[in-house]
Amino acid sequence: MPTNDLLPEPPALDNPSGKLVLLRHGETEWSKEGRHTGLTDVPLTARGEELARGAGRLVAGYDFSLVLTSPLQRAQRTAELAGLHAEVDPLLVEWDYGGYEGRTSRDIRSELGYNWSAFTHGVIRGGTPGETVEEVAARASRVLTRVLPAMAEGDVALVAHGHFLRILTAVYLQMAPRFGAQITLDAGSVSVLSSYREQPAILSWNYGPELPMVPSES
């Protein structure tokens, strides 16, 4: 896998007045088990649906000029239960984990014999080709190129997935994509990106019904 960590060409921020609200989809059986869930189209659990409704209450006061969702059912259902009328954007799908799809980090590390992570070591080809972190960041940059002009008109919401939204946040902050490894994101959480003194900034992160006790496993 490539070892360089090139930053995609960042879209111009230009201090937009709107906020970028990120909703990670609610819990699934795979996310609960810490399994890497990329392109596999798994549904929400009952708790996942509850978390999605809670996310909707958190964002009820926002004036969205644009709402986009991943095409995967766990994201689309989250948008629906949150009361958001979302347009599907295929670029918002989760990281393609290739041969590590459906597997936990613990299982992969046991097989490889070292502390593997997708951010540091990448993924292998499997039923799908897999993606590098740079390829995911390039998709995120394309999303931001669309989103930032809409933020001049109002707030924007993205309903998507944990790893993808962490990498998108790194690109938004004009950090290297692997910075996403240092910010965890729980199922059903809401985060808000904005600008502060003409700089991209995190206004709120990983906000949910309760404070997390341990880092998210997926």
C-alpha positions as YAML, in Angstrom:
chain: A
units: angstrom
residues:
- id: 1
  name: MET
  ca: [0.00, 0.00, 0.00]
- id: 2
  name: PRO
  ca: [1.21, 3.59, -0.55]
- id: 3
  name: THR
  ca: [3.08, 5.03, 2.42]
- id: 4
  name: ASN
  ca: [2.76, 8.69, 1.48]
- id: 5
  name: ASP
  ca: [-0.07, 10.77, 2.93]
- id: 6
  name: LEU
  ca: [-0.79, 13.35, 0.29]
- id: 7
  name: LEU
  ca: [-3.44, 15.91, 1.13]
- id: 8
  name: PRO
  ca: [-6.07, 16.33, -1.58]
- id: 9
  name: GLU
  ca: [-6.25, 19.77, -3.12]
- id: 10
  name: PRO
  ca: [-8.43, 21.50, -0.50]
- id: 11
  name: PRO
  ca: [-11.54, 23.27, -1.72]
- id: 12
  name: ALA
  ca: [-11.64, 26.98, -0.92]
- id: 13
  name: LEU
  ca: [-13.35, 27.57, 2.40]
- id: 14
  name: ASP
  ca: [-13.82, 31.34, 2.10]
- id: 15
  name: ASN
  ca: [-15.32, 31.53, 5.60]
- id: 16
  name: PRO
  ca: [-18.87, 30.34, 4.79]
- id: 17
  name: SER
  ca: [-21.60, 31.51, 7.15]
- id: 18
  name: GLY
  ca: [-23.36, 28.13, 7.36]
- id: 19
  name: LYS
  ca: [-22.39, 25.11, 9.43]
- id: 20
  name: LEU
  ca: [-21.57, 21.61, 8.25]
- id: 21
  name: VAL
  ca: [-23.48, 19.10, 10.36]
- id: 22
  name: LEU
  ca: [-22.27, 15.49, 10.27]
- id: 23
  name: LEU
  ca: [-24.56, 12.64, 11.31]
- id: 24
  name: ARG
  ca: [-23.08, 9.20, 11.63]
- id: 25
  name: HIS
  ca: [-25.73, 6.55, 11.01]
- id: 26
  name: GLY
  ca: [-27.25, 4.74, 13.97]
- id: 27
  name: GLU
  ca: [-26.04, 1.45, 15.37]
- id: 28
  name: THR
  ca: [-26.02, -1.74, 13.28]
- id: 29
  name: GLU
  ca: [-25.25, -5.27, 14.43]
- id: 30
  name: TRP
  ca: [-21.87, -4.98, 12.73]
- id: 31
  name: SER
  ca: [-20.99, -1.62, 14.30]
- id: 32
  name: LYS
  ca: [-22.02, -2.98, 17.71]
- id: 33
  name: GLU
  ca: [-19.59, -5.89, 17.20]
- id: 34
  name: GLY
  ca: [-16.78, -3.61, 15.95]
- id: 35
  name: ARG
  ca: [-16.79, -5.17, 12.49]
- id: 36
  name: HIS
  ca: [-15.50, -3.09, 9.58]
- id: 37
  name: THR
  ca: [-18.62, -2.21, 7.63]
- id: 38
  name: GLY
  ca: [-17.80, -0.66, 4.29]
- id: 39
  name: LEU
  ca: [-20.06, -1.36, 1.33]
- id: 40
  name: THR
  ca: [-22.07, -4.16, 2.97]
- id: 41
  name: ASP
  ca: [-25.64, -2.87, 3.20]
- id: 42
  name: VAL
  ca: [-26.65, -3.76, 6.75]
- id: 43
  name: PRO
  ca: [-29.75, -2.32, 8.47]
- id: 44
  name: LEU
  ca: [-30.02, -0.39, 11.72]
- id: 45
  name: THR
  ca: [-30.77, -2.16, 14.98]
- id: 46
  name: ALA
  ca: [-33.71, -1.03, 17.11]
- id: 47
  name: ARG
  ca: [-31.24, 1.01, 19.18]
- id: 48
  name: GLY
  ca: [-29.81, 2.39, 15.94]
- id: 49
  name: GLU
  ca: [-33.25, 3.66, 15.01]
- id: 50
  name: GLU
  ca: [-33.61, 5.22, 18.45]
- id: 51
  name: LEU
  ca: [-30.25, 6.96, 18.05]
- id: 52
  name: ALA
  ca: [-31.29, 8.26, 14.63]
- id: 53
  name: ARG
  ca: [-34.43, 9.83, 16.09]
- id: 54
  name: GLY
  ca: [-32.32, 11.39, 18.83]
- id: 55
  name: ALA
  ca: [-29.97, 12.85, 16.22]
- id: 56
  name: GLY
  ca: [-33.00, 14.39, 14.54]
- id: 57
  name: ARG
  ca: [-33.94, 16.15, 17.76]
- id: 58
  name: LEU
  ca: [-30.40, 17.53, 18.06]
- id: 59
  name: VAL
  ca: [-30.47, 19.09, 14.60]
- id: 60
  name: ALA
  ca: [-34.09, 20.29, 14.65]
- id: 61
  name: GLY
  ca: [-33.05, 23.94, 14.98]
- id: 62
  name: TYR
  ca: [-30.79, 24.03, 11.93]
- id: 63
  name: ASP
  ca: [-31.83, 25.66, 8.66]
- id: 64
  name: PHE
  ca: [-30.45, 23.26, 6.08]
- id: 65
  name: SER
  ca: [-29.87, 24.49, 2.55]
- id: 66
  name: LEU
  ca: [-28.67, 21.03, 1.51]
- id: 67
  name: VAL
  ca: [-28.91, 17.54, 3.02]
- id: 68
  name: LEU
  ca: [-26.97, 14.65, 1.49]
- id: 69
  name: THR
  ca: [-26.89, 10.98, 2.47]
- id: 70
  name: SER
  ca: [-24.91, 7.93, 1.58]
- id: 71
  name: PRO
  ca: [-26.90, 5.49, -0.58]
- id: 72
  name: LEU
  ca: [-26.45, 2.69, 1.96]
- id: 73
  name: GLN
  ca: [-29.61, 1.83, 3.88]
- id: 74
  name: ARG
  ca: [-28.16, 2.48, 7.34]
- id: 75
  name: ALA
  ca: [-27.51, 6.10, 6.36]
- id: 76
  name: GLN
  ca: [-30.72, 6.64, 4.39]
- id: 77
  name: ARG
  ca: [-32.81, 5.22, 7.24]
- id: 78
  name: THR
  ca: [-30.97, 7.43, 9.73]
- id: 79
  name: ALA
  ca: [-31.78, 10.51, 7.63]
- id: 80
  name: GLU
  ca: [-35.41, 9.46, 7.39]
- id: 81
  name: LEU
  ca: [-35.80, 8.85, 11.14]
- id: 82
  name: ALA
  ca: [-34.00, 12.13, 11.88]
- id: 83
  name: GLY
  ca: [-36.66, 13.93, 9.83]
- id: 84
  name: LEU
  ca: [-34.24, 15.02, 7.11]
- id: 85
  name: HIS
  ca: [-35.22, 15.10, 3.44]
- id: 86
  name: ALA
  ca: [-31.92, 13.98, 1.99]
- id: 87
  name: GLU
  ca: [-30.56, 13.65, -1.51]
- id: 88
  name: VAL
  ca: [-28.45, 10.56, -2.16]
- id: 89
  name: ASP
  ca: [-24.82, 11.21, -3.05]
- id: 90
  name: PRO
  ca: [-22.85, 8.07, -3.97]
- id: 91
  name: LEU
  ca: [-19.59, 9.75, -2.91]
- id: 92
  name: LEU
  ca: [-20.69, 9.49, 0.74]
- id: 93
  name: VAL
  ca: [-20.33, 5.70, 0.94]
- id: 94
  name: GLU
  ca: [-18.04, 4.27, 3.59]
- id: 95
  name: TRP
  ca: [-14.40, 3.32, 3.05]
- id: 96
  name: ASP
  ca: [-14.14, 0.20, 0.88]
- id: 97
  name: TYR
  ca: [-12.34, -2.20, 3.22]
- id: 98
  name: GLY
  ca: [-11.77, -4.87, 0.57]
- id: 99
  name: GLY
  ca: [-10.65, -8.14, 2.15]
- id: 100
  name: TYR
  ca: [-11.10, -6.77, 5.67]
- id: 101
  name: GLU
  ca: [-14.83, -6.18, 5.20]
- id: 102
  name: GLY
  ca: [-16.84, -7.61, 8.06]
- id: 103
  name: ARG
  ca: [-13.81, -8.33, 10.23]
- id: 104
  name: THR
  ca: [-12.84, -6.78, 13.56]
- id: 105
  name: SER
  ca: [-9.53, -5.07, 14.21]
- id: 106
  name: ARG
  ca: [-8.80, -7.65, 16.91]
- id: 107
  name: ASP
  ca: [-9.24, -10.50, 14.43]
- id: 108
  name: ILE
  ca: [-7.10, -8.83, 11.76]
- id: 109
  name: ARG
  ca: [-4.36, -8.01, 14.27]
- id: 110
  name: SER
  ca: [-4.33, -11.58, 15.54]
- id: 111
  name: GLU
  ca: [-3.85, -12.84, 12.00]
- id: 112
  name: LEU
  ca: [-1.15, -10.31, 11.05]
- id: 113
  name: GLY
  ca: [0.74, -10.29, 14.34]
- id: 114
  name: TYR
  ca: [0.94, -6.51, 14.76]
- id: 115
  name: ASN
  ca: [-1.32, -3.59, 15.71]
- id: 116
  name: TRP
  ca: [-2.91, -3.12, 12.32]
- id: 117
  name: SER
  ca: [-5.19, -0.18, 11.53]
- id: 118
  name: ALA
  ca: [-6.79, 0.80, 8.26]
- id: 119
  name: PHE
  ca: [-5.39, 4.33, 8.57]
- id: 120
  name: THR
  ca: [-1.78, 3.22, 9.08]
- id: 121
  name: HIS
  ca: [-1.50, -0.02, 7.11]
- id: 122
  name: GLY
  ca: [-4.31, 0.10, 4.57]
- id: 123
  name: VAL
  ca: [-6.54, -2.74, 3.39]
- id: 124
  name: ILE
  ca: [-6.20, -5.68, 1.03]
- id: 125
  name: ARG
  ca: [-8.17, -6.65, -2.04]
- id: 126
  name: GLY
  ca: [-11.09, -8.96, -1.37]
- id: 127
  name: GLY
  ca: [-14.59, -9.18, -2.81]
- id: 128
  name: THR
  ca: [-14.09, -5.50, -3.64]
- id: 129
  name: PRO
  ca: [-10.84, -3.73, -4.58]
- id: 130
  name: GLY
  ca: [-10.52, -1.75, -1.35]
- id: 131
  name: GLU
  ca: [-9.44, 1.88, -1.06]
- id: 132
  name: THR
  ca: [-6.42, 3.71, 0.28]
- id: 133
  name: VAL
  ca: [-6.94, 6.48, 2.81]
- id: 134
  name: GLU
  ca: [-5.90, 8.92, 0.06]
- id: 135
  name: GLU
  ca: [-8.64, 7.66, -2.23]
- id: 136
  name: VAL
  ca: [-11.25, 8.11, 0.50]
- id: 137
  name: ALA
  ca: [-9.90, 11.62, 1.13]
- id: 138
  name: ALA
  ca: [-10.18, 12.43, -2.57]
- id: 139
  name: ARG
  ca: [-13.88, 11.46, -2.45]
- id: 140
  name: ALA
  ca: [-14.33, 13.61, 0.64]
- id: 141
  name: SER
  ca: [-12.70, 16.55, -1.12]
- id: 142
  name: ARG
  ca: [-15.16, 16.19, -4.01]
- id: 143
  name: VAL
  ca: [-18.05, 16.24, -1.51]
- id: 144
  name: LEU
  ca: [-16.68, 19.42, 0.08]
- id: 145
  name: THR
  ca: [-16.33, 21.06, -3.31]
- id: 146
  name: ARG
  ca: [-20.09, 20.66, -3.64]
- id: 147
  name: VAL
  ca: [-20.94, 21.44, -0.03]
- id: 148
  name: LEU
  ca: [-18.99, 24.63, 0.64]
- id: 149
  name: PRO
  ca: [-20.92, 26.84, -1.82]
- id: 150
  name: ALA
  ca: [-24.17, 25.63, -0.24]
- id: 151
  name: MET
  ca: [-22.86, 26.70, 3.17]
- id: 152
  name: ALA
  ca: [-22.96, 30.29, 1.93]
- id: 153
  name: GLU
  ca: [-26.76, 29.89, 1.77]
- id: 154
  name: GLY
  ca: [-27.32, 28.04, 5.05]
- id: 155
  name: ASP
  ca: [-26.40, 24.95, 7.00]
- id: 156
  name: VAL
  ca: [-25.57, 21.63, 5.32]
- id: 157
  name: ALA
  ca: [-26.05, 18.11, 6.71]
- id: 158
  name: LEU
  ca: [-24.20, 14.98, 5.66]
- id: 159
  name: VAL
  ca: [-25.53, 11.60, 6.80]
- id: 160
  name: ALA
  ca: [-22.82, 9.01, 6.34]
- id: 161
  name: HIS
  ca: [-20.31, 6.70, 8.02]
- id: 162
  name: GLY
  ca: [-17.71, 6.78, 10.76]
- id: 163
  name: HIS
  ca: [-14.44, 6.45, 8.90]
- id: 164
  name: PHE
  ca: [-15.58, 8.49, 5.90]
- id: 165
  name: LEU
  ca: [-16.78, 11.39, 8.05]
- id: 166
  name: ARG
  ca: [-13.56, 11.37, 10.09]
- id: 167
  name: ILE
  ca: [-11.50, 11.63, 6.92]
- id: 168
  name: LEU
  ca: [-13.80, 14.30, 5.50]
- id: 169
  name: THR
  ca: [-13.29, 16.27, 8.71]
- id: 170
  name: ALA
  ca: [-9.52, 16.04, 8.31]
- id: 171
  name: VAL
  ca: [-9.80, 17.36, 4.75]
- id: 172
  name: TYR
  ca: [-12.15, 20.16, 5.89]
- id: 173
  name: LEU
  ca: [-9.63, 21.17, 8.57]
- id: 174
  name: GLN
  ca: [-6.86, 21.07, 5.95]
- id: 175
  name: MET
  ca: [-5.09, 18.33, 7.85]
- id: 176
  name: ALA
  ca: [-3.53, 15.15, 6.45]
- id: 177
  name: PRO
  ca: [-6.20, 12.46, 5.91]
- id: 178
  name: ARG
  ca: [-4.66, 10.21, 8.59]
- id: 179
  name: PHE
  ca: [-5.58, 12.81, 11.20]
- id: 180
  name: GLY
  ca: [-8.97, 11.07, 11.05]
- id: 181
  name: ALA
  ca: [-7.47, 8.20, 13.05]
- id: 182
  name: GLN
  ca: [-7.24, 10.52, 16.06]
- id: 183
  name: ILE
  ca: [-10.91, 11.53, 16.20]
- id: 184
  name: THR
  ca: [-13.42, 8.78, 16.94]
- id: 185
  name: LEU
  ca: [-17.07, 8.97, 16.01]
- id: 186
  name: ASP
  ca: [-19.89, 6.99, 17.61]
- id: 187
  name: ALA
  ca: [-22.96, 5.55, 15.93]
- id: 188
  name: GLY
  ca: [-25.85, 8.02, 15.92]
- id: 189
  name: SER
  ca: [-23.65, 10.96, 16.89]
- id: 190
  name: VAL
  ca: [-23.85, 14.52, 15.59]
- id: 191
  name: SER
  ca: [-20.83, 16.74, 14.94]
- id: 192
  name: VAL
  ca: [-20.67, 20.32, 13.68]
- id: 193
  name: LEU
  ca: [-17.94, 21.94, 11.59]
- id: 194
  name: SER
  ca: [-17.80, 25.67, 11.05]
- id: 195
  name: SER
  ca: [-15.20, 28.41, 10.86]
- id: 196
  name: TYR
  ca: [-13.59, 30.45, 13.60]
- id: 197
  name: ARG
  ca: [-11.66, 33.63, 12.82]
- id: 198
  name: GLU
  ca: [-11.52, 32.69, 9.14]
- id: 199
  name: GLN
  ca: [-10.18, 29.21, 9.89]
- id: 200
  name: PRO
  ca: [-12.01, 25.88, 9.52]
- id: 201
  name: ALA
  ca: [-12.89, 24.60, 12.98]
- id: 202
  name: ILE
  ca: [-14.76, 21.96, 14.94]
- id: 203
  name: LEU
  ca: [-17.70, 23.54, 16.75]
- id: 204
  name: SER
  ca: [-18.96, 20.31, 18.34]
- id: 205
  name: TRP
  ca: [-17.76, 16.71, 18.03]
- id: 206
  name: ASN
  ca: [-19.26, 13.26, 18.61]
- id: 207
  name: TYR
  ca: [-22.30, 14.66, 20.40]
- id: 208
  name: GLY
  ca: [-24.87, 12.08, 21.41]
- id: 209
  name: PRO
  ca: [-27.25, 11.04, 24.18]
- id: 210
  name: GLU
  ca: [-24.38, 10.23, 26.56]
- id: 211
  name: LEU
  ca: [-20.65, 10.72, 26.91]
- id: 212
  name: PRO
  ca: [-18.71, 7.80, 25.38]
- id: 213
  name: MET
  ca: [-16.79, 5.70, 27.93]
- id: 214
  name: VAL
  ca: [-14.49, 4.01, 25.39]
- id: 215
  name: PRO
  ca: [-13.45, 4.86, 21.82]
- id: 216
  name: SER
  ca: [-15.72, 3.62, 19.05]
- id: 217
  name: GLU
  ca: [-14.51, 0.30, 17.62]
- id: 218
  name: SER
  ca: [-15.75, 0.93, 14.07]
...
